[in-house]
Amino acid sequence: MQCIDTGSQVCNVAWSKHSPELVSTHGYSYNQVVIWKYPSLQPVTKLAGHQTRVLYLAMSPDGESIVTGAGDEKKNNVGREEGRG
């Protein structure tokens, strides 16, 4: 078991269906979405766009994209390749 200090509240975690990665959503103080390599838990990319805590995360049935929602009433869609910097 590993422990990573994300510097913010972790609100959701989902595992990739296609690669050894996971995605997490965060609240205060960064309000971001992070894609992590597993098992190293090194960040692949960090996605900003919400102004408040990212409370909702859903993955498409084919595992190719995610949608997030927050109290700022923004909805962000991210496709598999879009999330890689």
Helices and strands as residue ranges (DSSP letters): E 10-15, E 21-26, E 33-37, E 43-47, E 54-59, E 65-70, E 75-79
